[in-house]
Amino acid sequence: MPKQVSRAGETPKTWFRTERVFLSAGQWFFHTREGVDVGPYESQFEAEIEAGMLKELLREHGQGDGSLSIIREFVLDSYAMGRPLAPSINGVAAV
């Protein structure tokens, strides 16, 4: 196993990755860093694609205080395209 290298002056850290796409009650969702679960999707593949699209939108606009607004627009756009989503924040319905 390769040794992890830190940048000069940084303390080595252990990073934990979790699966962002998950199955709940037979439907697929993805979880954002902002604590929002987005879905449902019909397949794991579809949830992974949509998670990647949202990740790219957040990257383009810079993550920060506006992240929840970008996620909200992403969900509202799904309604406009006939794919209503039911997001939740910390388990509470957000729409």
C-alpha angles and dihedrals in degrees: 000000000000118000115248113241123211126209116257111288096009125122111235112255135196112229121204120207122199129192107265093193116067142167119237125173091344095307131101125238138167128220123222128210087246090065097256122136109208124198163002103230128173095233142022089240092056091049091050092050092049091046089054092049092051091045089054092049091051091048092050093050097039120249117259138088091343095058095095090051090053091049090049091052090047090055093044090050088055089059091051090053092050095254104111114196128200106214123186133195114216089341096310119114110254100195 
